[in-house]
Amino acid sequence: MTIQSFLCALLPALLLAAPLCAAEPLTAAEIVRNDTTEETIQPPQTRAQAQNEETRDWSRSVVSPVPWLTVEDHVLTVYDESGSKVFCCVYPSLRLAEDDASPLAKALIAWNAEIGTSAWHSPVRRESEAARAERGTLPFAYSDITPITAWGRVDERVISFFMKGSSYAGGFHDIPHISAYTFDCARGRRIALGEIVTDREQLITAIAAAFEAQYPGISQREDFPGGIREALLMQHPADQGLTGFYWYIAADGSLIIYYPVSTLTSYAASDFSLTITREDAPNLFRNR
């Protein structure tokens, strides 16, 4: 075979192989075309289950404390083309029994729609798609899980509850995901913290006192070199007012303030849940 005839035979083979060599990686949009999405409903866990550390399921909501308010969890799962789970999301929905017309019922319907839309369009789900486009298969499914984990005051005037969950988008550990809501039943609207407490300074003073009472010796810990009050002032700057606090109203009317891990201290330290009663801070609360 001459060199000329060899090159003539080789050229078609090179042309056929060229598209394989030049193929672009799939985009996130192309990857999700063959995904399968499944949504199921799961009932909440009982209060007895939630109070037992051995049976507690942190991916499930806790049953409502009253029969006229019901909760259920939606479990959204995404599978890739091979059937492997690549994303899971858990979010609750609330409804009033035999009532869909009152201001509160309409507020809860709107809240359900907001929570559900956010779940379906979760940033963690988008991150899962981007990671698969960049690296192929995932070693672990990404997740975005935030059920109702504690109920506070629930009566004819106020509904208050707390949602403690987490999201995982790769890395060594998940990230805390916290929400809390307090509704005015008569008006069907969310209650702002400014309607409960007088001002930021009074609140920070009450939180610092609650830290000292409920976590003795915390000011001496190396996590707080300037003291707990200084840490709170840095966490809640004056220009943010009363925003940035995770809070809800307890069944007895006390104010619950929550700080997730790595908020005031390092990730290795614990989270903090503080109870502020009206007796402890009589000048803090507005009349309600």
N, C-alpha and C positions, 0 to 999 in steps of 0.2 A: 504494500500500500504506500502510495506517495504521500508526502506531507500535505499536498493540496487536497487529496481525497480524504485524508484523516480529518483535516479541519472542516471539510464540508459535512462529514458525518457527525462531528462533535458539535457544530453550531446549533442544529435543531435541539439537541439535548440541553444545551446551555440556555436556550430561549425558553424551553419548557420549565426549567428549574428556576428561572429568574423571578417569576411572581412569588414563589415560595420564599426566596431570600429577601425580597423587598416587602413582604406582607407587613402591614401596620398592626400593632396590637389593638385588640378590641377596646372600644370605649365603654364606659359604664352603661350608657344607654343601650349599646348593642348586647352587653352581657345580660341585662335584665329581661330581654325579650323572651327568653325561655324559662324565666323564673315562674314558680307556682306559688300563689298566695292563698293562705287558708286562715279564716277567722272563726273561732269557736267561742262559746260562752261558758264560763265556769261560775258556780255559786260561791258566795263568800264563805270563809271559815267561821266557825262558831266562836263565841267569846272564850269558851273553855279551851278550844284548840289554840287560840291566840295567846292565852295566858300561860300555856304550858310550853316551856322551851323545847321540849322533845317533839311536840306536834306542831309548833308554830311554822307556818309557811309564809315567808316574807314576800313571796310573789303573788299572794292572794289578799284581797281586801278582807276586813273584819265586818261581820254582819252588823247592820244598823241596830242601835239600841231601842228603836221604837218600831212598831209594826206598820205605821203609815208611811215610812220611808224605806225604800228597798235599794239595795246595791247589787250589782253583778259585774264581773270582770270580763272584758273582751281580750282574747288572746290572739294576737296577729302573728302568724308564722310565715316566713318566706323560705322556700326551698329552691336550690339551683337546679340546673338541668339534670344533674346526676341524682337528685333526690336528697342531697345533704342540706341540713338546716343552716341557713346563713344569717338569719335575723329573726329575733323574737321580741315582741312588744306586748306588754300587759297594761291595760288602762281600764278604769272603772266607768260605770254610768249609774246615774241616780234617777229615781222617779218616785212620785208620790202615788200612793195607792188610790185608785179610783178618782184621780184628779189630774186633768191636763189643761185646765183653764185658768187656775189662780195665778197671781203674779209669781209666786214661788215655783209653781209647776212649769211655767214658761221659762223662768230663769234657769231651772235645771235642764230643761230641754235644750236651751241655747248652750249651756255649759257642756252637756254631753256632746253636742255637735263640735264645739271648740276643741274639747279634749280628743275626740275621735279623729278630727282632721289633723291635729298636731301629731297624733300617733302614726297615722298612715303616711304622713310626710316628715317623719322623724329625721333629724339631722344624722342620727346614728345609722339609720337605714341607708342614707346617701353615702355615709362614710364606708359602710359595708360594700356598697356597689363600687365605689372608687378604689377600695383596697383590692377587690377581686379583679378589677381592670388592670391594676398595677402589678399585683403579685400572683394572680391566679387563685387557687383555692385558699380558704381561710382555715387556720388550725383550730379556731374556735368560733362559734356563731357570735355575732354581735347582738347586743340586747339593750332594750330601753324599757325598764319595768318600774312602774310607780303606782301601786295600789293604795287604797285608803287603809292606813295602818293604825289609826287611833281616832276615836270619836270624842269630841268635847261636848259642849252644851248642845243639846238637841231638844227643842220644845216648840211651842206655838209661836215664839218670838224670834228665836235664833237657831240656825244650824251651823255648827262649826266642826271642822274635821281636819286631820293632818295626814299627809301623804309622804311616806318615806320610802324611796326606792333607789335604784342605781342604774347606771348605763355602762356598757362595756363596748369599747371600740378598739380593742387590741391593747397591748401593754401588759404590765405586771398585775394590775388590779383594776377594779371597776371604780367609777366615779359616783359619789353620792348625788342623788337627784331628789330635791325636797320641794314640796308645795304645801300650802295650807289655805283653806278657804273658810270664810265666815259670811253667811247670808242673812239678810234681814227678811224674815218670812212674809211679813205684811206687804212690803214694797217689792219683793222679788229682786233684790240687788245685793251686791257684795258690800260688806261693811269695811271701811278703811280703818287702819290702826289709829289714825288721828281722831276717830270718833270714839275710841275706847280710852286713850290716854291723853294727858294734857299736853306734853311736849317731849322733845328728844332728851333734854337734860335730865328731866325727872325720870324718864325711862332708863337711861344709862345708869343713873344713880341707883335705881331699884334693881337693875340687873347685876350691878357690881355687888350690892348687898346680898342678893340671892346667891351669887357665886360663893361668897365668903361663908354663908350659912349652910349651903347645900354641898359645897366642895371645900371643906376646911383646909386651910393652908395653901390654897391655890395661888395666892399672891407670891408665895415663896418659891414656886416652881420656876425652873430655868426657862420654861416656855414663855413666862411673862416677866422679863427683866425690869420693865417699868411699872409692874403692877397690873392688875386686871382692868382697872378703870382706864389706864392708858391704852391698853389693847383694844378696849371697846370703843374709845374715841377714834382710834385709827381705823377700826373696822366700819364705823358709822360716822363719816365726816359730816360736819354741820351742813354743807351744801346739799346733802342728800336727804335731809330732814328725817322723816319716819319711814322712808323706803329702805329696803335691804334687810328688814327683820323678818325672820320666819316665826310666825306666831299663830296661835288659835286660842279660843276661849274654852276653859275646862268646864266640866259639868257643874261645878260649884261656883262658877263665875270668875275663877282665878285666870290670870294671864299666863300662858305657856310660851316661853321663848326657847327656840332651838338653834343650836349651832352644829352643823355637820363636822365630821372629821376634816382636818386640814384648813378649817376656816380661821380659827383663832390660833391654832397650834399646827404642828407638823402632822402629816398623815398618820404617823405612828401613834399619836396621842388619840384619846377617845373623843367621842362627840359629847355635847353637853345639852341637857334638857333642864330648864329652870322654871320653877313655879313661883309666881308673884301673886300673893293674895291681897285683897283689899285691906286687910288688917295690917299687913307688912308695909304697904305703901299707900296710906289713905289719901295722900295728895296727888297720886299718880292718876287715878281713875276718874273719868267723867261719869256722871250719873247715867245709868242705862238699866 
